[in-house]
Amino acid sequence: MLLTGYDDLTAEVVGAGLGTVFVPPFVALGIVQDGQIVGGYVLNDFNGSNIELTAYAPKLMRLGHMRFLANYIFGQLGCRRISARTHRKNKLTLKTLERSGFKYEATLKGYYPTGDAVLFSLLKEKCRWWNEESAGPRAS
């Protein structure tokens, strides 16, 4: 189940899981299991066309989450693309991004203290999760 309205708490859980801190503004969607937020998705660095997606969902990412995120990001926010990056050695996340339709864009040398990052993007027109008919009204 995805939980809205607990942005700060969700960002703390995601940040703790990834060893990072999120600085507002951001929107966060929590993944709830047994009544606890155990992971989630943080959307930040919105510039009107692109938004950065950070996920911490240990084996909990679901098809419905991707549909919800795509319809929220492309429909309500009006973005044209979603950016996501991960450590070059994070094989599980690399596979998940690729399976979700994200495409490799670049390797960011020395991005993390422990190595390189890999940048991926998902364009609205290439997103199989995006469904304009069910997106609802767009935020202005």
DRENDRENSE-494799 format. One record per atom (N, C-alpha, C, O): x, y, z; residue number from 1; atom name. Coordinates in Angstrom, 2 decimals, padded with zeros to 5 digits. Layout:
DRENMI	x	y	z	seq	atom
DRENMI	X	Y	Z	NUM	CA $
...
***
This chain:
DRENMI	x	y	z	seq	atom
DRENMI	000.83	-001.17	000.00	1	N $
DRENMI	000.00	000.00	000.00	1	CA $
DRENMI	000.88	001.24	000.00	1	C $
DRENMI	001.90	001.29	000.69	1	O $
DRENMI	000.49	002.24	-000.79	2	N $
DRENMI	001.18	003.52	-000.80	2	CA $
DRENMI	000.47	004.51	000.11	2	C $
DRENMI	-000.76	004.56	000.15	2	O $
DRENMI	001.25	005.28	000.84	3	N $
DRENMI	000.74	006.24	001.81	3	CA $
DRENMI	001.16	007.64	001.41	3	C $
DRENMI	002.33	007.88	001.14	3	O $
DRENMI	000.20	008.56	001.36	4	N $
DRENMI	000.50	009.96	001.09	4	CA $
DRENMI	000.27	010.78	002.35	4	C $
DRENMI	-000.38	010.33	003.29	4	O $
DRENMI	000.82	011.98	002.36	5	N $
DRENMI	000.59	012.87	003.48	5	CA $
DRENMI	001.62	012.77	004.60	5	C $
DRENMI	001.53	013.50	005.58	5	O $
DRENMI	002.58	011.89	004.47	6	N $
DRENMI	003.63	011.72	005.47	6	CA $
DRENMI	005.00	011.89	004.81	6	C $
DRENMI	005.89	011.06	004.94	6	O $
DRENMI	005.13	013.01	004.09	7	N $
DRENMI	006.33	013.25	003.29	7	CA $
DRENMI	007.60	013.22	004.13	7	C $
DRENMI	008.56	012.54	003.76	7	O $
DRENMI	007.63	013.94	005.24	8	N $
DRENMI	008.85	014.03	006.04	8	CA $
DRENMI	009.25	012.67	006.62	8	C $
DRENMI	010.42	012.28	006.56	8	O $
DRENMI	008.27	011.95	007.17	9	N $
DRENMI	008.57	010.64	007.75	9	CA $
DRENMI	009.03	009.65	006.68	9	C $
DRENMI	010.00	008.91	006.88	9	O $
DRENMI	008.35	009.65	005.54	10	N $
DRENMI	008.75	008.76	004.45	10	CA $
DRENMI	010.14	009.10	003.95	10	C $
DRENMI	010.95	008.21	003.72	10	O $
DRENMI	010.44	010.40	003.79	11	N $
DRENMI	011.77	010.80	003.34	11	CA $
DRENMI	012.85	010.39	004.34	11	C $
DRENMI	013.96	010.05	003.94	11	O $
DRENMI	012.52	010.42	005.62	12	N $
DRENMI	013.48	009.94	006.64	12	CA $
DRENMI	013.76	008.45	006.47	12	C $
DRENMI	014.91	008.02	006.54	12	O $
DRENMI	012.71	007.66	006.25	13	N $
DRENMI	012.87	006.20	006.07	13	CA $
DRENMI	013.69	005.91	004.81	13	C $
DRENMI	014.62	005.10	004.84	13	O $
DRENMI	013.34	006.57	003.71	14	N $
DRENMI	014.06	006.37	002.46	14	CA $
DRENMI	015.51	006.83	002.62	14	C $
DRENMI	016.44	006.14	002.20	14	O $
DRENMI	015.70	008.00	003.21	15	N $
DRENMI	017.05	008.53	003.43	15	CA $
DRENMI	017.89	007.62	004.30	15	C $
DRENMI	019.07	007.39	004.01	15	O $
DRENMI	017.30	007.09	005.37	16	N $
DRENMI	018.04	006.17	006.24	16	CA $
DRENMI	018.43	004.90	005.49	16	C $
DRENMI	019.54	004.39	005.66	16	O $
DRENMI	017.54	004.40	004.66	17	N $
DRENMI	017.83	003.19	003.89	17	CA $
DRENMI	018.93	003.39	002.86	17	C $
DRENMI	019.65	002.45	002.53	17	O $
DRENMI	019.04	004.61	002.36	18	N $
DRENMI	020.03	004.90	001.32	18	CA $
DRENMI	021.25	005.66	001.83	18	C $
DRENMI	022.21	005.86	001.08	18	O $
DRENMI	021.21	006.07	003.09	19	N $
DRENMI	022.33	006.83	003.63	19	CA $
DRENMI	022.41	008.24	003.11	19	C $
DRENMI	023.50	008.75	002.84	19	O $
DRENMI	021.27	008.88	002.95	20	N $
DRENMI	021.23	010.25	002.45	20	CA $
DRENMI	020.17	011.05	003.20	20	C $
DRENMI	019.39	010.49	003.97	20	O $
DRENMI	020.16	012.34	002.99	21	N $
DRENMI	019.18	013.24	003.61	21	CA $
DRENMI	018.51	014.03	002.49	21	C $
DRENMI	019.19	014.53	001.59	21	O $
DRENMI	017.20	014.14	002.53	22	N $
DRENMI	016.46	014.91	001.54	22	CA $
DRENMI	016.15	016.29	002.11	22	C $
DRENMI	015.76	016.44	003.26	22	O $
DRENMI	016.35	017.29	001.27	23	N $
DRENMI	016.10	018.67	001.65	23	CA $
DRENMI	014.87	019.15	000.89	23	C $
DRENMI	014.82	019.02	-000.33	23	O $
DRENMI	013.87	019.71	001.59	24	N $
DRENMI	012.67	020.19	000.91	24	CA $
DRENMI	013.03	021.23	-000.16	24	C $
DRENMI	014.04	021.91	-000.05	24	O $
DRENMI	012.19	021.35	-001.17	25	N $
DRENMI	010.88	020.73	-001.31	25	CA $
DRENMI	010.95	019.34	-001.93	25	C $
DRENMI	011.80	019.07	-002.78	25	O $
DRENMI	010.06	018.48	-001.49	26	N $
DRENMI	009.92	017.15	-002.07	26	CA $
DRENMI	008.53	016.63	-001.73	26	C $
DRENMI	007.85	017.15	-000.85	26	O $
DRENMI	008.12	015.61	-002.45	27	N $
DRENMI	006.90	014.85	-002.17	27	CA $
DRENMI	007.35	013.42	-001.97	27	C $
DRENMI	008.21	012.93	-002.71	27	O $
DRENMI	006.79	012.74	-000.99	28	N $
DRENMI	007.19	011.37	-000.72	28	CA $
DRENMI	005.96	010.48	-000.58	28	C $
DRENMI	004.95	010.88	000.01	28	O $
DRENMI	006.05	009.30	-001.12	29	N $
DRENMI	004.99	008.29	-001.04	29	CA $
DRENMI	005.55	007.10	-000.28	29	C $
DRENMI	006.52	006.48	-000.72	29	O $
DRENMI	004.95	006.79	000.85	30	N $
DRENMI	005.45	005.71	001.68	30	CA $
DRENMI	004.91	004.35	001.28	30	C $
DRENMI	003.77	004.23	000.85	30	O $
DRENMI	005.74	003.35	001.43	31	N $
DRENMI	005.31	001.95	001.25	31	CA $
DRENMI	005.07	001.41	002.64	31	C $
DRENMI	005.97	001.41	003.49	31	O $
DRENMI	003.84	000.95	002.88	32	N $
DRENMI	003.44	000.49	004.20	32	CA $
DRENMI	003.33	-001.02	004.21	32	C $
DRENMI	002.75	-001.64	003.32	32	O $
DRENMI	003.92	-001.61	005.26	33	N $
DRENMI	003.82	-003.04	005.48	33	CA $
DRENMI	003.62	-003.25	006.97	33	C $
DRENMI	004.39	-002.75	007.79	33	O $
DRENMI	002.59	-004.00	007.32	34	N $
DRENMI	002.26	-004.26	008.72	34	CA $
DRENMI	002.13	-002.98	009.54	34	C $
DRENMI	002.56	-002.91	010.69	34	O $
DRENMI	001.52	-001.95	008.92	35	N $
DRENMI	001.26	-000.69	009.62	35	CA $
DRENMI	002.46	000.23	009.77	35	C $
DRENMI	002.35	001.27	010.43	35	O $
DRENMI	003.60	-000.11	009.17	36	N $
DRENMI	004.82	000.70	009.28	36	CA $
DRENMI	005.28	001.15	007.90	36	C $
DRENMI	005.13	000.42	006.92	36	O $
DRENMI	005.84	002.36	007.82	37	N $
DRENMI	006.48	002.81	006.58	37	CA $
DRENMI	007.84	002.12	006.52	37	C $
DRENMI	008.70	002.34	007.36	37	O $
DRENMI	008.01	001.28	005.50	38	N $
DRENMI	009.25	000.49	005.38	38	CA $
DRENMI	010.06	000.87	004.15	38	C $
DRENMI	011.14	000.32	003.93	38	O $
DRENMI	009.56	001.77	003.36	39	N $
DRENMI	010.23	002.22	002.16	39	CA $
DRENMI	009.42	003.31	001.52	39	C $
DRENMI	008.46	003.81	002.11	39	O $
DRENMI	009.79	003.68	000.32	40	N $
DRENMI	009.00	004.70	-000.35	40	CA $
DRENMI	009.70	005.29	-001.55	40	C $
DRENMI	010.77	004.84	-001.98	40	O $
DRENMI	009.07	006.31	-002.07	41	N $
DRENMI	009.53	007.03	-003.25	41	CA $
DRENMI	009.56	008.51	-002.90	41	C $
DRENMI	008.59	009.05	-002.37	41	O $
DRENMI	010.68	009.16	-003.19	42	N $
DRENMI	010.81	010.60	-002.96	42	CA $
DRENMI	010.98	011.27	-004.32	42	C $
DRENMI	011.81	010.88	-005.13	42	O $
DRENMI	010.17	012.29	-004.55	43	N $
DRENMI	010.23	013.06	-005.79	43	CA $
DRENMI	010.75	014.44	-005.43	43	C $
DRENMI	010.15	015.16	-004.63	43	O $
DRENMI	011.89	014.82	-006.04	44	N $
DRENMI	012.45	016.13	-005.75	44	CA $
DRENMI	013.13	016.70	-006.99	44	C $
DRENMI	013.13	016.07	-008.05	44	O $
DRENMI	013.70	017.87	-006.85	45	N $
DRENMI	014.38	018.57	-007.95	45	CA $
DRENMI	013.47	018.76	-009.16	45	C $
DRENMI	013.91	018.61	-010.30	45	O $
DRENMI	012.21	019.09	-008.91	46	N $
DRENMI	011.23	019.36	-009.95	46	CA $
DRENMI	011.57	020.67	-010.64	46	C $
DRENMI	011.77	021.69	-009.97	46	O $
DRENMI	011.63	020.67	-011.97	47	N $
DRENMI	011.92	021.91	-012.70	47	CA $
DRENMI	010.85	022.27	-013.72	47	C $
DRENMI	011.06	023.13	-014.57	47	O $
DRENMI	009.70	021.60	-013.65	48	N $
DRENMI	008.62	021.86	-014.59	48	CA $
DRENMI	008.56	020.87	-015.73	48	C $
DRENMI	007.50	020.63	-016.29	48	O $
DRENMI	009.70	020.29	-016.08	49	N $
DRENMI	009.76	019.31	-017.15	49	CA $
DRENMI	010.29	017.97	-016.66	49	C $
DRENMI	009.93	016.92	-017.19	49	O $
DRENMI	011.14	018.00	-015.64	50	N $
DRENMI	011.79	016.81	-015.11	50	CA $
DRENMI	011.64	016.76	-013.59	50	C $
DRENMI	011.56	017.79	-012.92	50	O $
DRENMI	011.60	015.55	-013.09	51	N $
DRENMI	011.62	015.35	-011.64	51	CA $
DRENMI	012.53	014.16	-011.35	51	C $
DRENMI	012.59	013.20	-012.11	51	O $
DRENMI	013.22	014.25	-010.22	52	N $
DRENMI	014.12	013.18	-009.80	52	CA $
DRENMI	013.34	012.19	-008.93	52	C $
DRENMI	012.67	012.60	-007.97	52	O $
DRENMI	013.43	010.92	-009.25	53	N $
DRENMI	012.79	009.86	-008.47	53	CA $
DRENMI	013.85	009.11	-007.70	53	C $
DRENMI	014.82	008.61	-008.27	53	O $
DRENMI	013.66	009.03	-006.39	54	N $
DRENMI	014.52	008.22	-005.54	54	CA $
DRENMI	013.64	007.18	-004.87	54	C $
DRENMI	012.61	007.52	-004.29	54	O $
DRENMI	014.04	005.93	-004.96	55	N $
DRENMI	013.24	004.85	-004.39	55	CA $
DRENMI	014.06	004.03	-003.42	55	C $
DRENMI	015.24	003.74	-003.65	55	O $
DRENMI	013.41	003.66	-002.33	56	N $
DRENMI	013.97	002.68	-001.41	56	CA $
DRENMI	012.82	001.75	-001.11	56	C $
DRENMI	011.94	002.05	-000.30	56	O $
DRENMI	012.83	000.63	-001.78	57	N $
DRENMI	011.71	-000.31	-001.69	57	CA $
DRENMI	012.24	-001.73	-001.71	57	C $
DRENMI	012.06	-002.44	-002.70	57	O $
DRENMI	012.89	-002.15	-000.65	58	N $
DRENMI	013.52	-003.47	-000.65	58	CA $
DRENMI	012.52	-004.59	-000.97	58	C $
DRENMI	011.75	-005.02	-000.11	58	O $
DRENMI	012.56	-005.03	-002.22	59	N $
DRENMI	011.70	-006.12	-002.70	59	CA $
DRENMI	010.21	-005.81	-002.57	59	C $
DRENMI	009.39	-006.73	-002.49	59	O $
DRENMI	009.86	-004.52	-002.53	60	N $
DRENMI	008.47	-004.15	-002.35	60	CA $
DRENMI	007.91	-003.31	-003.49	60	C $
DRENMI	006.75	-002.89	-003.43	60	O $
DRENMI	008.70	-003.04	-004.53	61	N $
DRENMI	008.20	-002.26	-005.66	61	CA $
DRENMI	007.14	-003.07	-006.39	61	C $
DRENMI	007.34	-004.25	-006.68	61	O $
DRENMI	006.02	-002.45	-006.68	62	N $
DRENMI	004.90	-003.13	-007.30	62	CA $
DRENMI	004.49	-002.43	-008.60	62	C $
DRENMI	004.76	-001.25	-008.79	62	O $
DRENMI	003.86	-003.18	-009.48	63	N $
DRENMI	003.35	-002.64	-010.74	63	CA $
DRENMI	002.43	-001.45	-010.49	63	C $
DRENMI	002.52	-000.44	-011.19	63	O $
DRENMI	001.56	-001.57	-009.52	64	N $
DRENMI	000.64	-000.49	-009.20	64	CA $
DRENMI	001.35	000.79	-008.77	64	C $
DRENMI	000.87	001.89	-009.03	64	O $
DRENMI	002.50	000.64	-008.11	65	N $
DRENMI	003.27	001.82	-007.71	65	CA $
DRENMI	003.76	002.58	-008.94	65	C $
DRENMI	003.66	003.80	-009.00	65	O $
DRENMI	004.28	001.85	-009.93	66	N $
DRENMI	004.79	002.49	-011.14	66	CA $
DRENMI	003.66	003.19	-011.90	66	C $
DRENMI	003.85	004.29	-012.42	66	O $
DRENMI	002.51	002.56	-011.96	67	N $
DRENMI	001.36	003.20	-012.63	67	CA $
DRENMI	000.97	004.48	-011.90	67	C $
DRENMI	000.73	005.51	-012.53	67	O $
DRENMI	000.89	004.40	-010.58	68	N $
DRENMI	000.53	005.58	-009.80	68	CA $
DRENMI	001.55	006.70	-009.99	68	C $
DRENMI	001.17	007.85	-010.25	68	O $
DRENMI	002.84	006.36	-009.88	69	N $
DRENMI	003.89	007.36	-010.04	69	CA $
DRENMI	003.85	007.99	-011.42	69	C $
DRENMI	003.94	009.22	-011.54	69	O $
DRENMI	003.72	007.18	-012.46	70	N $
DRENMI	003.69	007.72	-013.83	70	CA $
DRENMI	002.50	008.64	-014.02	70	C $
DRENMI	002.65	009.72	-014.60	70	O $
DRENMI	001.34	008.24	-013.55	71	N $
DRENMI	000.15	009.08	-013.74	71	CA $
DRENMI	000.24	010.36	-012.91	71	C $
DRENMI	-000.24	011.41	-013.35	71	O $
DRENMI	000.83	010.30	-011.73	72	N $
DRENMI	001.02	011.49	-010.92	72	CA $
DRENMI	002.05	012.43	-011.56	72	C $
DRENMI	001.80	013.62	-011.71	72	O $
DRENMI	003.20	011.88	-011.92	73	N $
DRENMI	004.29	012.70	-012.46	73	CA $
DRENMI	003.95	013.27	-013.84	73	C $
DRENMI	004.13	014.47	-014.07	73	O $
DRENMI	003.47	012.44	-014.74	74	N $
DRENMI	003.18	012.91	-016.09	74	CA $
DRENMI	001.83	013.61	-016.19	74	C $
DRENMI	001.69	014.59	-016.93	74	O $
DRENMI	000.84	013.13	-015.43	75	N $
DRENMI	-000.49	013.73	-015.51	75	CA $
DRENMI	-000.65	014.96	-014.65	75	C $
DRENMI	-000.93	016.04	-015.17	75	O $
DRENMI	-000.48	014.81	-013.35	76	N $
DRENMI	-000.74	015.92	-012.45	76	CA $
DRENMI	000.37	016.97	-012.45	76	C $
DRENMI	000.08	018.17	-012.42	76	O $
DRENMI	001.62	016.54	-012.47	77	N $
DRENMI	002.72	017.50	-012.45	77	CA $
DRENMI	003.06	018.03	-013.84	77	C $
DRENMI	003.66	019.10	-013.97	77	O $
DRENMI	002.68	017.30	-014.88	78	N $
DRENMI	002.94	017.74	-016.25	78	CA $
DRENMI	004.39	017.57	-016.70	78	C $
DRENMI	004.83	018.24	-017.63	78	O $
DRENMI	005.13	016.68	-016.04	79	N $
DRENMI	006.53	016.45	-016.43	79	CA $
DRENMI	006.61	015.75	-017.77	79	C $
DRENMI	005.67	015.07	-018.20	79	O $
DRENMI	007.74	015.93	-018.43	80	N $
DRENMI	008.03	015.23	-019.68	80	CA $
DRENMI	008.95	014.05	-019.45	80	C $
DRENMI	009.06	013.17	-020.30	80	O $
DRENMI	009.64	014.04	-018.28	81	N $
DRENMI	010.59	012.97	-018.01	81	CA $
DRENMI	010.78	012.78	-016.52	81	C $
DRENMI	010.53	013.68	-015.71	81	O $
DRENMI	011.25	011.57	-016.17	82	N $
DRENMI	011.62	011.22	-014.80	82	CA $
DRENMI	013.09	010.82	-014.85	82	C $
DRENMI	013.49	010.03	-015.70	82	O $
DRENMI	013.89	011.37	-013.95	83	N $
DRENMI	015.29	010.98	-013.84	83	CA $
DRENMI	015.48	010.11	-012.61	83	C $
DRENMI	014.83	010.32	-011.58	83	O $
DRENMI	016.37	009.15	-012.72	84	N $
DRENMI	016.73	008.30	-011.58	84	CA $
DRENMI	018.20	007.93	-011.72	84	C $
DRENMI	018.69	007.70	-012.83	84	O $
DRENMI	018.88	007.88	-010.60	85	N $
DRENMI	020.29	007.47	-010.64	85	CA $
DRENMI	020.54	006.51	-009.50	85	C $
DRENMI	019.86	006.51	-008.47	85	O $
DRENMI	021.54	005.68	-009.71	86	N $
DRENMI	021.91	004.70	-008.70	86	CA $
DRENMI	023.40	004.43	-008.80	86	C $
DRENMI	024.06	004.80	-009.77	86	O $
DRENMI	023.91	003.79	-007.78	87	N $
DRENMI	025.32	003.42	-007.79	87	CA $
DRENMI	025.56	002.41	-008.91	87	C $
DRENMI	024.74	001.52	-009.14	87	O $
DRENMI	026.67	002.55	-009.59	88	N $
DRENMI	027.01	001.68	-010.72	88	CA $
DRENMI	027.02	000.21	-010.33	88	C $
DRENMI	026.78	-000.65	-011.18	88	O $
DRENMI	027.29	-000.10	-009.08	89	N $
DRENMI	027.37	-001.49	-008.62	89	CA $
DRENMI	026.04	-002.03	-008.08	89	C $
DRENMI	025.97	-003.19	-007.67	89	O $
DRENMI	025.00	-001.22	-008.08	90	N $
DRENMI	023.70	-001.63	-007.55	90	CA $
DRENMI	022.93	-002.39	-008.63	90	C $
DRENMI	022.04	-001.83	-009.28	90	O $
DRENMI	023.27	-003.64	-008.81	91	N $
DRENMI	022.72	-004.46	-009.90	91	CA $
DRENMI	021.20	-004.62	-009.82	91	C $
DRENMI	020.53	-004.60	-010.85	91	O $
DRENMI	020.64	-004.79	-008.62	92	N $
DRENMI	019.20	-004.96	-008.49	92	CA $
DRENMI	018.45	-003.72	-008.96	92	C $
DRENMI	017.47	-003.84	-009.69	92	O $
DRENMI	018.90	-002.55	-008.56	93	N $
DRENMI	018.23	-001.31	-008.98	93	CA $
DRENMI	018.42	-001.08	-010.48	93	C $
DRENMI	017.50	-000.63	-011.15	93	O $
DRENMI	019.60	-001.37	-010.99	94	N $
DRENMI	019.83	-001.23	-012.43	94	CA $
DRENMI	018.84	-002.08	-013.22	94	C $
DRENMI	018.25	-001.61	-014.20	94	O $
DRENMI	018.65	-003.33	-012.80	95	N $
DRENMI	017.70	-004.23	-013.47	95	CA $
DRENMI	016.27	-003.72	-013.33	95	C $
DRENMI	015.50	-003.76	-014.29	95	O $
DRENMI	015.92	-003.25	-012.14	96	N $
DRENMI	014.56	-002.75	-011.90	96	CA $
DRENMI	014.26	-001.54	-012.77	96	C $
DRENMI	013.18	-001.45	-013.35	96	O $
DRENMI	015.21	-000.62	-012.87	97	N $
DRENMI	015.01	000.55	-013.71	97	CA $
DRENMI	014.82	000.15	-015.17	97	C $
DRENMI	013.92	000.64	-015.85	97	O $
DRENMI	015.67	-000.74	-015.65	98	N $
DRENMI	015.56	-001.19	-017.04	98	CA $
DRENMI	014.25	-001.90	-017.31	98	C $
DRENMI	013.61	-001.67	-018.33	98	O $
DRENMI	013.84	-002.77	-016.39	99	N $
DRENMI	012.57	-003.49	-016.55	99	CA $
DRENMI	011.37	-002.54	-016.49	99	C $
DRENMI	010.32	-002.83	-017.07	99	O $
DRENMI	011.53	-001.42	-015.80	100	N $
DRENMI	010.45	-000.45	-015.69	100	CA $
DRENMI	010.39	000.50	-016.88	100	C $
DRENMI	009.50	001.36	-016.95	100	O $
DRENMI	011.33	000.36	-017.81	101	N $
DRENMI	011.31	001.18	-019.01	101	CA $
DRENMI	012.28	002.34	-019.00	101	C $
DRENMI	012.35	003.08	-019.98	101	O $
DRENMI	013.04	002.53	-017.92	102	N $
DRENMI	014.03	003.59	-017.87	102	CA $
DRENMI	015.18	003.25	-018.82	102	C $
DRENMI	015.53	002.09	-019.00	102	O $
DRENMI	015.75	004.29	-019.42	103	N $
DRENMI	016.86	004.12	-020.35	103	CA $
DRENMI	018.12	004.77	-019.80	103	C $
DRENMI	018.08	005.84	-019.19	103	O $
DRENMI	019.23	004.10	-020.02	104	N $
DRENMI	020.54	004.61	-019.61	104	CA $
DRENMI	020.82	005.93	-020.33	104	C $
DRENMI	020.58	006.06	-021.53	104	O $
DRENMI	021.34	006.91	-019.58	105	N $
DRENMI	021.75	008.18	-020.18	105	CA $
DRENMI	023.23	008.46	-020.01	105	C $
DRENMI	023.89	008.89	-020.96	105	O $
DRENMI	023.76	008.22	-018.81	106	N $
DRENMI	025.16	008.60	-018.58	106	CA $
DRENMI	025.71	007.93	-017.33	106	C $
DRENMI	024.96	007.50	-016.46	106	O $
DRENMI	027.03	007.85	-017.28	107	N $
DRENMI	027.72	007.45	-016.06	107	CA $
DRENMI	028.32	008.72	-015.47	107	C $
DRENMI	029.02	009.47	-016.15	107	O $
DRENMI	028.05	008.96	-014.20	108	N $
DRENMI	028.53	010.15	-013.50	108	CA $
DRENMI	029.74	009.74	-012.68	108	C $
DRENMI	029.59	009.22	-011.57	108	O $
DRENMI	030.91	009.98	-013.20	109	N $
DRENMI	032.16	009.57	-012.56	109	CA $
DRENMI	032.35	010.26	-011.21	109	C $
DRENMI	032.21	011.48	-011.09	109	O $
DRENMI	032.66	009.46	-010.19	110	N $
DRENMI	032.94	009.99	-008.86	110	CA $
DRENMI	031.76	010.65	-008.17	110	C $
DRENMI	031.96	011.44	-007.25	110	O $
DRENMI	030.55	010.34	-008.59	111	N $
DRENMI	029.35	010.99	-008.04	111	CA $
DRENMI	029.16	010.67	-006.56	111	C $
DRENMI	028.83	011.54	-005.76	111	O $
DRENMI	029.37	009.42	-006.21	112	N $
DRENMI	029.25	008.99	-004.81	112	CA $
DRENMI	030.66	008.85	-004.21	112	C $
DRENMI	031.62	008.62	-004.94	112	O $
DRENMI	030.77	008.99	-002.89	113	N $
DRENMI	032.09	008.79	-002.27	113	CA $
DRENMI	032.67	007.40	-002.53	113	C $
DRENMI	033.88	007.21	-002.50	113	O $
DRENMI	031.78	006.44	-002.80	114	N $
DRENMI	032.23	005.06	-003.02	114	CA $
DRENMI	032.26	004.66	-004.49	114	C $
DRENMI	032.48	003.49	-004.80	114	O $
DRENMI	032.03	005.61	-005.40	115	N $
DRENMI	032.10	005.26	-006.81	115	CA $
DRENMI	031.18	006.05	-007.71	115	C $
DRENMI	030.68	007.11	-007.34	115	O $
DRENMI	030.98	005.51	-008.89	116	N $
DRENMI	030.23	006.19	-009.94	116	CA $
DRENMI	028.73	005.96	-009.79	116	C $
DRENMI	028.28	004.97	-009.22	116	O $
DRENMI	027.97	006.91	-010.33	117	N $
DRENMI	026.52	006.78	-010.43	117	CA $
DRENMI	026.16	006.55	-011.89	117	C $
DRENMI	026.90	006.92	-012.80	117	O $
DRENMI	024.99	005.93	-012.09	118	N $
DRENMI	024.45	005.74	-013.42	118	CA $
DRENMI	023.13	006.48	-013.48	118	C $
DRENMI	022.27	006.31	-012.61	118	O $
DRENMI	022.96	007.32	-014.51	119	N $
DRENMI	021.76	008.13	-014.67	119	CA $
DRENMI	020.86	007.48	-015.70	119	C $
DRENMI	021.30	007.11	-016.79	119	O $
DRENMI	019.58	007.35	-015.34	120	N $
DRENMI	018.55	006.81	-016.23	120	CA $
DRENMI	017.43	007.83	-016.36	120	C $
DRENMI	017.26	008.69	-015.50	120	O $
DRENMI	016.67	007.72	-017.45	121	N $
DRENMI	015.50	008.56	-017.61	121	CA $
DRENMI	014.35	007.74	-018.18	121	C $
DRENMI	014.55	006.72	-018.84	121	O $
DRENMI	013.15	008.22	-017.91	122	N $
DRENMI	011.93	007.64	-018.49	122	CA $
DRENMI	011.15	008.80	-019.08	122	C $
DRENMI	010.69	009.68	-018.35	122	O $
DRENMI	011.00	008.79	-020.40	123	N $
DRENMI	010.28	009.85	-021.10	123	CA $
DRENMI	008.79	009.52	-021.15	123	C $
DRENMI	008.40	008.37	-021.31	123	O $
DRENMI	007.99	010.55	-021.01	124	N $
DRENMI	006.54	010.39	-021.00	124	CA $
DRENMI	006.04	009.57	-022.19	124	C $
DRENMI	005.25	008.65	-022.03	124	O $
DRENMI	006.51	009.91	-023.39	125	N $
DRENMI	006.01	009.23	-024.60	125	CA $
DRENMI	006.49	007.79	-024.72	125	C $
DRENMI	005.97	007.03	-025.54	125	O $
DRENMI	007.47	007.40	-023.93	126	N $
DRENMI	007.99	006.02	-023.95	126	CA $
DRENMI	007.52	005.20	-022.75	126	C $
DRENMI	007.88	004.03	-022.62	126	O $
DRENMI	006.72	005.80	-021.89	127	N $
DRENMI	006.33	005.15	-020.64	127	CA $
DRENMI	005.10	004.26	-020.82	127	C $
DRENMI	004.02	004.75	-021.14	127	O $
DRENMI	005.27	002.98	-020.61	128	N $
DRENMI	004.14	002.05	-020.74	128	CA $
DRENMI	003.18	002.15	-019.55	128	C $
DRENMI	002.07	001.64	-019.62	128	O $
DRENMI	003.60	002.80	-018.48	129	N $
DRENMI	002.76	002.95	-017.30	129	CA $
DRENMI	001.85	004.15	-017.40	129	C $
DRENMI	000.86	004.24	-016.67	129	O $
DRENMI	002.15	005.08	-018.29	130	N $
DRENMI	001.39	006.32	-018.43	130	CA $
DRENMI	000.10	006.06	-019.16	130	C $
DRENMI	000.09	005.48	-020.25	130	O $
DRENMI	-001.00	006.48	-018.56	131	N $
DRENMI	-002.32	006.30	-019.14	131	CA $
DRENMI	-003.06	007.63	-019.02	131	C $
DRENMI	-003.61	007.95	-017.97	131	O $
DRENMI	-003.06	008.39	-020.10	132	N $
DRENMI	-003.64	009.73	-020.07	132	CA $
DRENMI	-005.11	009.74	-019.66	132	C $
DRENMI	-005.57	010.67	-019.01	132	O $
DRENMI	-005.85	008.70	-020.04	133	N $
DRENMI	-007.28	008.66	-019.73	133	CA $
DRENMI	-007.55	008.55	-018.22	133	C $
DRENMI	-008.56	009.06	-017.73	133	O $
DRENMI	-006.65	007.88	-017.50	134	N $
DRENMI	-006.88	007.69	-016.05	134	CA $
DRENMI	-006.06	008.64	-015.19	134	C $
DRENMI	-006.05	008.50	-013.97	134	O $
DRENMI	-005.38	009.59	-015.81	135	N $
DRENMI	-004.48	010.46	-015.06	135	CA $
DRENMI	-005.21	011.50	-014.23	135	C $
DRENMI	-004.66	011.99	-013.24	135	O $
DRENMI	-006.40	011.85	-014.60	136	N $
DRENMI	-007.13	012.86	-013.85	136	CA $
DRENMI	-006.64	014.26	-014.20	136	C $
DRENMI	-005.83	014.43	-015.11	136	O $
DRENMI	-007.14	015.26	-013.47	137	N $
DRENMI	-006.79	016.65	-013.80	137	CA $
DRENMI	-005.31	016.93	-013.53	137	C $
DRENMI	-004.70	016.36	-012.63	137	O $
DRENMI	-004.78	017.81	-014.32	138	N $
DRENMI	-003.37	018.18	-014.21	138	CA $
DRENMI	-003.22	019.34	-013.25	138	C $
DRENMI	-004.01	020.28	-013.27	138	O $
DRENMI	-002.20	019.29	-012.41	139	N $
DRENMI	-001.91	020.39	-011.50	139	CA $
DRENMI	-001.40	021.57	-012.29	139	C $
DRENMI	-000.69	021.42	-013.29	139	O $
DRENMI	-001.76	022.76	-011.84	140	N $
DRENMI	-001.26	023.96	-012.54	140	CA $
DRENMI	-000.16	024.62	-011.78	140	C $
DRENMI	000.38	025.63	-012.23	140	O $
***
